[in-house]
Amino acid sequence: MTADEKFMRAALAEAKKAAEQDEVPVGAVDRKGRKDHCARA
């Protein structure tokens, strides 16, 4: 699994959790310079 796939799977899992709680997922992944940063809210 590539890093892109890993982050997309994590984003989809967070979206599913938010939907189950009638919330809207908000998040971001920054892969600039190959230093991965992921934020969730």
Backbone as CSV, one residue per row, in Angstrom:
resi,resn,N_x,N_y,N_z,CA_x,CA_y,CA_z,C_x,C_y,C_z
1,MET,0.850,-1.169,0.000,0.000,0.000,0.000,0.902,1.240,0.000
2,THR,0.572,2.180,-0.876,1.363,3.415,-0.933,0.954,4.360,0.193
3,ALA,1.776,5.355,0.424,1.456,6.350,1.453,0.159,7.074,1.100
4,ASP,-0.050,7.360,-0.187,-1.294,8.014,-0.608,-2.506,7.158,-0.249
5,GLU,-2.414,5.870,-0.508,-3.521,4.963,-0.185,-3.748,4.907,1.327
6,LYS,-2.669,4.899,2.087,-2.770,4.867,3.542,-3.544,6.079,4.054
7,PHE,-3.193,7.268,3.566,-3.865,8.474,4.020,-5.309,8.538,3.525
8,MET,-5.566,8.069,2.312,-6.936,8.073,1.810,-7.803,7.122,2.630
9,ARG,-7.274,5.974,2.978,-8.033,5.029,3.818,-8.341,5.642,5.189
10,ALA,-7.362,6.343,5.750,-7.576,6.995,7.046,-8.640,8.083,6.922
11,ALA,-8.604,8.849,5.838,-9.601,9.901,5.619,-10.993,9.308,5.471
12,LEU,-11.117,8.213,4.740,-12.417,7.572,4.554,-12.947,6.988,5.859
13,ALA,-12.059,6.443,6.669,-12.475,5.902,7.965,-12.990,7.021,8.868
14,GLU,-12.313,8.173,8.854,-12.763,9.316,9.649,-14.105,9.835,9.131
15,ALA,-14.272,9.855,7.829,-15.540,10.309,7.249,-16.681,9.384,7.651
16,LYS,-16.415,8.100,7.669,-17.443,7.138,8.070,-17.845,7.360,9.530
17,LYS,-16.839,7.562,10.394,-17.143,7.816,11.807,-17.980,9.085,11.969
18,ALA,-17.633,10.122,11.214,-18.376,11.375,11.303,-19.812,11.182,10.821
19,ALA,-20.001,10.468,9.739,-21.342,10.231,9.203,-22.207,9.463,10.196
20,GLU,-21.618,8.522,10.896,-22.353,7.739,11.892,-22.837,8.606,13.051
21,GLN,-22.182,9.753,13.249,-22.557,10.667,14.336,-23.254,11.917,13.786
22,ASP,-23.722,11.847,12.532,-24.379,12.982,11.871,-23.523,14.246,11.890
23,GLU,-22.231,14.082,11.703,-21.301,15.205,11.645,-20.652,15.263,10.272
24,VAL,-20.018,16.372,9.996,-19.316,16.560,8.728,-17.816,16.457,9.007
25,PRO,-17.112,15.562,8.299,-15.672,15.439,8.534,-14.899,16.612,7.933
26,VAL,-13.914,17.080,8.664,-13.038,18.138,8.180,-11.611,17.683,8.461
27,GLY,-10.772,17.688,7.447,-9.403,17.237,7.655,-8.494,17.662,6.522
28,ALA,-7.212,17.433,6.706,-6.234,17.781,5.685,-5.007,16.893,5.825
29,VAL,-4.376,16.631,4.683,-3.105,15.910,4.666,-2.153,16.731,3.821
30,ASP,-0.990,17.018,4.357,0.027,17.781,3.650,1.237,16.877,3.474
31,ARG,1.569,16.579,2.219,2.700,15.678,1.971,3.855,16.417,1.319
32,LYS,3.856,17.731,1.403,4.905,18.525,0.778,6.264,18.156,1.361
33,GLY,7.220,17.963,0.527,8.563,17.642,0.974,8.659,16.264,1.603
34,ARG,7.658,15.418,1.360,7.613,14.038,1.848,7.575,13.952,3.369
35,LYS,7.235,15.048,4.031,7.010,15.038,5.483,5.505,15.042,5.660
36,ASP,4.957,13.935,6.089,3.516,13.780,6.160,2.938,14.416,7.421
37,HIS,1.910,15.198,7.230,1.191,15.817,8.328,-0.293,15.576,8.090
38,CYS,-0.992,15.145,9.101,-2.417,14.858,8.979,-3.137,15.536,10.137
39,ALA,-4.208,16.264,9.809,-4.997,16.932,10.836,-6.431,16.442,10.751
40,ARG,-7.062,16.285,11.896,-8.454,15.858,11.951,-9.209,16.797,12.873
41,ALA,-10.459,17.023,12.548,-11.302,17.842,13.425,-12.709,17.282,13.447
